[in-house]
Amino acid sequence: MNVTEIGAIQGASSAQASTLAPVRNASESFGSMLMGGVMNVDHAVQSANAAVAGFALGNELPPHQVMLALEDARLQLQFALQVRSRLVEGYQELMRMQL
């Protein structure tokens, strides 16, 4: 692979990333964004539980799909916990401010 091929690949990936970026509605509130994120995490956890149950019951589910579902749910849950801890830290910082 030469330098021009690498540049073409990087250019294509950056163009794809910009077209795939989600567009947020300006009227969407912060609370609704948080609730949407929590619902996405809940859906990922439920999907992982269903995959594990299906695998345990002997369904034709490959083990790698079960592991991917579990890892996706774990990562989404960790991200949600990080967001929660940052929000709590921000709230505590606001409460410590002197008026």
Disulfide bonds with the S-S distance in Angstrom:
none
